[in-house]
């Protein structure tokens, strides 16, 4: 996937790091978008997404979750964790590129409206 993305994507791709290293790297490099897998060795991707969205220095960075978890509830939880896009595996490189570009295009106001709508939807489902 990385090779295909490098060849097709109109942006530069950098390998991420784990937990604290990923946060520090985001502080240093200020990426245009972060792609997170929910299930990574030794780390919960949803926890990492929440960490990015709750820290002022990284809260405005668009997030895309790429996951093998395909249930609607999983997708809702991922979006509530702060993802702007949620893709399920397997995903074609072009689909991931488009999701990244869509996430980058979202304004902060649009991002906040989506999170509020999802939170309301989750509240209604829990009742």
Residue pairs with C-beta under 8 A, 6 or more apart in sequence:
1 93
1 96
2 13
2 15
4 93
5 13
5 93
5 96
5 97
6 13
8 93
8 94
8 97
9 93
9 97
9 100
10 97
10 101
11 32
11 33
11 100
14 29
14 31
16 22
16 25
16 34
16 35
16 36
17 24
17 25
18 40
18 42
18 43
19 42
19 43
19 48
19 51
22 34
22 48
23 51
23 52
23 55
23 58
26 34
26 52
26 57
26 58
26 61
27 57
27 58
30 61
31 61
32 61
32 62
32 104
33 61
33 62
33 63
33 64
33 100
33 103
33 104
34 52
34 61
34 62
34 63
34 64
35 63
35 64
35 65
35 66
35 96
35 100
36 45
36 48
36 49
36 63
36 64
36 65
36 66
36 83
37 45
37 65
37 66
37 67
38 44
38 45
38 46
38 65
38 67
38 68
38 69
38 74
38 78
39 45
39 67
39 68
39 69
40 48
45 65
45 67
46 77
46 78
46 81
49 63
49 65
49 78
49 81
49 82
49 83
50 81
50 82
51 58
52 58
52 59
52 61
52 63
52 82
53 59
53 63
53 81
53 82
54 82
60 108
62 84
62 100
62 103
62 104
62 106
62 111
63 82
63 83
63 84
63 85
63 103
64 83
64 84
64 85
64 86
64 87
64 96
64 99
64 100
64 103
65 78
65 81
65 83
65 85
65 86
65 87
66 87
66 88
66 89
66 91
66 96
67 74
67 78
67 86
67 87
67 88
67 89
68 88
68 89
69 75
69 78
69 88
70 88
75 86
75 88
76 118
76 121
76 122
78 86
79 86
79 114
79 115
79 118
80 115
80 118
80 119
80 122
82 115
84 102
84 103
84 106
84 111
84 114
85 99
85 100
85 102
85 103
87 95
87 96
87 99
106 114
